[in-house]
Amino acid sequence: MRVHPPKRAALGANFLPVVTIVLSTAAILTYGYVAIGAGPGGPSQAQAAEPVFGDESGPTVAAVAQSSTTTSSTTTTSSTTSTTTTTTSLPGSSAPPLEARYLVPATEAEPETKQLAVDIAYSLTTYEASDDHRARLSALNSISGVGLLARAAEPLTYAGSWSRGEVVYPQMGGLTDERASVMVVIRQTVGSSSETEFSVVRTLDIRLMLGESGWVFDFLGTAGGTFDRLEDLALAHAVARDPRIEMPDSARLDILNGLVSPELLQLMAEIADRTPYGVVVLATGHPYHVFETDRQSHHAMGRAVDIYRIGDRLVVDDRGPDSATRALVEWLYDHPDVIQVGSPWDLDGEASARRSFTDVVHQDHIHIAVGDS
């Protein structure tokens, strides 16, 4: 089943960007909590919305939800705090319940700083299909700066779909007396009605700055990549683990790191449907420039693959006129997405065209390059 990606929301085009954004405990995150600490290593100036580190006097505040009813209760002992979140979906809603709040242990490095960052990351990735995304982001941002945040958060925002964030781990990315970066690993699951459409693990770079009362949200450094076509992400995982395709780990990592074009991944899957094969290189490991030229290689663009084995036969040992390798080269030559086929044969016979070409270098593999979609 092919997964059709939800439409991404276009937000904040008419708002003036402001670099500095201030949060307060009064502006509770739409689906989480605000935890504002003092400067690096300092005491808490404004406690979290619920006690995190065994503060028995801390207040308890229910999360604010636009499309669901949420109640929160906190039990505190002398050493630990446990939080139970119960979510009741509104009639007609079939989205999964909200995740319980991620609590940063007191033993962590800069726990209050991290708590604020994970609460922000959770809020950015948790919403309902019916939510007004401008209003939702305004809970994080001043009205004059919502456009800036909307553009930064656009990869996280899918119109007409629900989203659920699940924090995996927050790591400090940088720290000075006045600014901090927290890299929050979070799983974002997106769907519509009762169907989950995709789930992707991102790393968000949450930037904080020191305000008058402690740490406050500054800006979103990165949303952890843009996945405009989520079926391409699924395709990348499928090709990377396809048992019919032998490849070095460096090529597998190229795929999973998003360095290989979807067009090439689709072609690789189609070749595997015809025959098992072995890959030498995709991007990593290949010269950046075509050898002894200043032209960028299609490999460096993520648009080329070199194949050294077709079935159980090496290309160099399978160069007969009726060979399986020759048959595959002819099929590739007729494929509409293929712009280059280097192999033991020159099928077009025109040296100037260079769509199909051969030379001494291409006697032991098939070089395949695809064009832009």
N, C-alpha and C positions, 0 to 999 in steps of 0.2 A: 504493500500500500504506500503510495506516494503521499508525503505529508505536505500540505500546502501551508506556507508560513503565514502567520497573522499579519495584518497590515500594521506598519509602524506608524505611530502617531507623529504628526508634525506639530511641533510646539514652539511657542514663544517667539515667533518671527517678528512680532511688533513690539517686543519689550526691550528696554535699554539695558545692556549688560552692566553689571556691577561686580567688581572682583571680590569685594569683601561682603560676606553674608553672615548675619548674626542670628543665632538661635538662643532661645531662653526656655526656661522650664514651662513658661506659659504657652509656648508654641510646641506642644507635644507632637512628636512625629506621627504621621497619619496612622501607621500600624505598629508603632513601637514606642520607645521612650527616649527621653533626652537625658543623658548622663553627662553632666558638666563638671570637670575637675579643675583644680587650680593649675598652676604652672608645673612644668616637669618636676616630678618628685615631691610636689607640695601637697598640702592637705586639701580636702574637698571644700570648695567654696559654696557649691550648690549641689546637694545630694541627688543621686539618681531618683527617678520617679518611684522606684521601690528600693528598699534597702538591699544592697548587693554584698556588703562585706560585714554583715552582722550588726548593723546599726539598728537597734531596737526602736529608736525614736523616729526612724525615717518614715515618710508617708507612703501610702499605697495608692497608685493612680491607675485606673483601667486604661487600656489602650483605646485609642480613638479609631473607630472603623466606620466607613461610610456605607458599606454594603453588607455588614454582618453585625451580629450582636456578640460582644466579647466581655467576659468577666474574668477578673484576675484576683487570685488570693495569694498571700505570701506568708510563709511560715518561717520564722527566724529562730535559730538556736544560737548558742554562744559562739559557734565557730562556722556555721554554714547557713546559707539561705536557700530555700527551695521555692520555686515558683510554679504554680499550676495555672495554665491558661485553658479555659473552656470556651469553645466557639460554637455558636449556634447560627447556622446559615439562615438567611431570610427565605421565606417561601419562594419557590421557583429557582433558587440558587442551587447549583450542583457542583460548584467549585469545592476543592478540598478545604478542610479547616486550616486555620493559621497555625504556623509553627510556634511552639513556646519560645519565649525570649531567650536568646543566647546570653548567658551570664559569664562574664570574664572572671576567672578566679583571682583572688587577691594575691596569689603567688606569681602572677604574670608580670612581665615587664610593663610598666606604665598602665596598670589595669584600668584606671578611670579614663585615660585617653583612648584606650582600645574600646572601652564600653561605648563611648560616644560614637566612635567610628562604626562599630558593628550595628548599632541602632540605626544609624543613617543608611548603611548598606541594606539593612533589612527593609527599611521604609521605601527605598528606591526600587526594590525588586518585589514588593508585595502590594498587590492592589486587585480590585475586582474589575470584571468586564465592563461594568456600567460606570466606573469612576470617571470623574472629570480630572484629567491629568494636570491641567493648569492649576486647578485648585489644590490637588494633591501635592504638587511640587511647591506651591506657595507656602505650605506648612513648613517646608525646609528653608525657603528662600524669602527674602523681601520681595514685594510685588515688583519693584523696579529691576530686580535681578533674576526673576524667574526665567526670562528668556535665555540667559546664560546657562543656567542649570538645565533647562529643558534641552538645549542643544547638546550639552555634555551627557545627559541621561537618555538621549534619544535611542541608543542601542538597547536600552533596558525597557523601553516603553512600546507596547504593542496594543494598538487601538482595538477595542472590541474583544479583548481576551483578558482572562484573569492571569495573575502571576503570583507565584509563591517563592519567597526567598528563604534559604536555609543556610545559615552561616556555618562554614567548615572550620575556619581558623583565621584570626587576625594576627598579622605580623607587623612589627614596626618597620617602616621604610625609611624613616629619617626623623631627627629630633634636634631642635635648637631651643633656646630659651623662649622663642616667640612662635615657632611654627612646628608642625608635626605632619608626618605622612604615615598612614596606617594602611597596609595592603591587606584587604579583607577578601579571603577566598570564600565565595558564596555560590551555592547551587541555585540557579533560577529555573523554575519549572513553569511553563506557559501552556495554557489550554483554553478551550472554549466548551461551555456546557460541562459535561462530565468527562470529556475526552482530553487527555494530555497530548499536546502536540509536539513538544520537545522539552528536553532538560539539558542545560548546559552549565558547566562549572566555570565561573569567571573569577578574575582577580580585579577588584576595584581599588583604585588608589584614592583614598579618602583624605583630603587635606584639611587640617585644622589650624586655627590660629588662636593666640592667647588674647582673650577679651578682658574687659574690666573685672569680670567675676570668675574667669577660668577659661577653659578651652571652649571654642565655638567652631561651628562649621565654616570653612573658608570656601572650598570649591571641590569639584570632582575632577581629579587629575586624569583619570581614564576609566571607562566603563568596561574595560577588559575585552575590547574587540567588538566588531560589528558583524552580526550574522544576518545579512539581509535575506538570505535564502537558507533556511534552517535545514532543508532537505540536503543541501550541499555538505553540511556538517555530518549528517547521517551517512552520506555517501563516502566522505573521507574516512570515517571509522570502518565502514564496510570494506573499502578497498585496502586499508592498512592491515586488516586482519583476514583478508581473503586467502584461504589455504592454497588456492590455485596460482597465486602470484608469489613467487620467491623474490625477496628483496632484502638488501642490507638494512640494518636498523637505522642507519642515517637516512635512507629513503623513507622508511616508515615514519620517522620523526618529522621529515619534511612535510609529509601529508598531514600529520596531526598538528603541526605548528601552523598550518594554513599557508604553506609556501607553494602549494601545487594548485593550479587552476581547476575549477570544477569541470571545465571542458575536457581537460586531460584525464581527470579522475573518471569521468563518464566513459571516455574512450578506453581506458585501462580495464574497466569493468566489462565493456563489450568484448575486448580481446580475450579476457578470461572466460567469457561465455563460449568462445570458439575453441580455445586451447589453453592449457596451463603454460606458463612461461616464466622466465627468470629475468630480473631487472638488475642492471649494474648501477645505475645512477638516475636520480631525478634532478635535484638542485645541488644539495650539499655534496661536495667531492668532485664536482665538474668545474673546469676553469670558468671564471666569470665571463671572459671574452672568448670568442671563437679563436682557436689556437693561432697565435702569431698575427692577430688582427686587433683592431680597436672596436670591433662590433660586439655588442653584448650578446651572449649566448641565449638561445631560447630556454636552455636549462636554468639559467640565472633568473629568468622571468617566471619560472614555474610552469613552463609550457612545453617541456620536452622530456622524453624518457628514452633510455637506451636499453634494448633488450638483447641478451646474449644467447638465450635458449628458448626454443619453441618446442613444446612437448618435452620429450626426453632427448632431443637432439640439439647440439650446439649449432649456432648459425654458421660458423666456419666449416662445419662438417656436413651441412645440409644445403648445399648451393646448386643442386641439380635443377634442371628445368621443370621437373614435376614434383619438386620437394614441397613439404608443408610450409617451409619458410618462404619459398617463392609465392605460394598461394596466399599467405598472409600479407606479404608485401603488396600483391596486386589488390587485395581487399582494402588495405590501407590507402593505396593510391586513389581508389574510387570513393573513399570516405569523405563526406563534405566538410568535416571539421579539420582534416589533415592538410597542412600547408607545406610540410616537408617530410620526405621519406628518404633517408640515407640507408643504403643496403648494398649487397653485392651486385645489384642490378640498377640500371638507369632505364626506367620504363618510358619516360617521355622522349628520350633521345635528344633532348635539346640542352646543351651544356649551359646556355644562358638562362634558361628557365629555373633550373636548380630546385624544382619542386620534387622531382625524383632524381637522385644522383648517386653515383658510386665513385669510389676511389680506394686507395690502398688502406686507408683508415677504417672504412666501413665494410670490410670483408668479414669481420668477426662479430658484428652486431647490427641491429636495426635501430636507426635513429628516427624518432617520430616526434614531430612538432605540430601543435595545434594553434589555430588563430584565435583572435578575440571573438567573443560571442556577439 
